[in-house]
Amino acid sequence: MTDEQTPPRSRGPNAGEPHPLEGILSFWETVVEDAENTAEEYESEGWETLVLHPGDVTVLPPANLPDATDRVGFDILVPGDEFETLSEWVEAGTFDRYDVYRAREGGTVFAVSVVQAAAEEQAVVVPLYYAIDRVDVMAKKAREQSELRLYVRPLDAERRVELVQADPDPLFV
């Protein structure tokens, strides 16, 4: 898929808004490659890793609907098999650490969050993106709550796994 073929948002709270990856899809592909390389580094140190491949990342609450939800963080749509593996890991372990790496390209921030269950030596590598002008409400609420959540889900929006980041600031510019 080329940059010009980035699909427009057609449903949901951001319908009609340009997609954050419009025109910079190749940069996102590089971020996903970096996430996979990060996972390889953890594996070389004996960790079991799971790299998520988001189909979409949505800021919650959306900037244009700040009271639409009590959830604060990122809604991350992933393939079903990745979701199932993550669900099993979260049930069996405690994800209590994380590292965040981020970069900016134009008006979009790209981040890779590595959420870790240190005792189990498992790391979930989560590439993310968001438009800088769409994150103010979420950032304010996350700072007020002193946490931000990654709501990882399959197509079935009723199921989700939550990964908590106690300090939201590393995700923001």
N, C-alpha and C positions, 0 to 999 in steps of 0.2 A: 504494500500500500504506500503510495507517495503522500507527501505532505498535503497536496491539494485534495486528496481523497478522504481526509479526516471527516468522519460522519458528523452531520449536525445533530444537536440534541433535539429530539422530537417529542419527548414526554418528560414528566417530572418537574421538579421545582425550578430547574434551569432551562426549561424549554424556551427556544427562541434565542438564547444566549449563545455566543460563539463558544465552541469547545475549546478548553484551555490548550489543547495540543494542536490547534489549527495553525498550520504553517511551520511547526517545529516537531513533527512526528519523528523525524530521524534522531533528534536529541533524546526523545523518550526511549527509543530503541537502544541508544547508547547507555542510558540509565539502567535499563533492564539487563543489558550485558554486564554493567558494573555490579549489579545485584548478584548475578550469577557468579562473577569473579569473587565477590565478597564471600559467598557461600563456599566456594572452593577453598578459600583461605581458612575458614572455620573447619572445613572437613580435613584439611591438612594438619590441623591441631587436634583431631580426634572427635570433633563434634558431628552430630547428625544434623543435617540442614534441610530446610524446606523453603524453596524460593516461590513466592506467590507471583502470579502473572495476571495483574488486574485487567479486567475488560473495561472497567470504568471506576473512577474515583470521584466521589461527591462530597463536598464540604457540608457538614451539619453543625448548626442549622444553616440553611442557605441564606446568603446575604439578603436576597429579596424577600425572604419569608422568615424573619428572625424568631418568630414564635411558633413556627410550624412543628417543632419537635423539641423535646427535652434533651435529646441526644446531642453530645458535643464531641466532634471529632470527624473522622473520615469514614464514609460508607464505601466499602471496597468490594466490588463484585469480582469473584474468582471462579475458575473452573471447578466443577463438582468434586473431582478427585483431590484437588488441592484442599478444598474445604473439608472433605472427610478426614484427610490426614491431619490437618490442623485441629479439627474437633477432637480426634483421638489424643493428640499430644496435650491439648489444654486440659482434658479430663484427667490425664495421668500425671501431669507435672505442674509446676508453679513457675510461670513466666514473670520473673522479678527484676530483670535488668534489660537495658536496651541502649543501643548506640544509634545515633542519627548522623547521616552524611547528607549534605544538601548542596545544590547548585541552582543558579538562576539563569534563565535564558529569556531575555525580554521581560514580559509581564508574567511569566510562569516560573514557579518554583518547583524543582524536582528534588525529591528526597528519597533516601533509602533508610528505612528503620530496621534495625536488626534487634528483634525481641528475643530474649534469651531465657531459657530455663537452665540456670547454671548447674544445679545439682544433677540434672539429667543430661547435661551437655547437648542440649538441643537449641537450635537457633532458627527462627523464622525470619526470612529476609523479605521485607515488604517495600517494593518501589511505589512511590506516591507522586502525585503532581497536583498543583492547584494554581489558579489564577490569583495573583496578588490582590487584585481589586475585589475579589469575592470572599476573602477570608477574615475580614475585620471582626464581624460578629462572632464567628467561631473562636478566633484568637482571644477576644475579650472574655468570653464565657469560659474558655479553657483556663485562662489565667486566674479568673475568679474562683474556679473550682480546684485549681492546682492540679489538674490532670486533663488529659486528652485521651480519647479512646479510638482505637481502630476497630470498626465494626466490619468484620470480614464475613461475607455471605456468598452463597451460591445464587443461582437464579431465583430460587424460592426465597423471597424477601422475609418470610416468617422465621427462617432459621438464620442464626448468626453466632459468631464467636467474637468475644470482646477481648482485645489486648489493651491494657492500660499503660499509659506513659505518664508517670507522676510529675514530670516537669515538661510542660508543653513547649517551652521556649525554643529548644533546639530545632523544632520543625518550622519555626517562623523566621523570616528575614529580619 
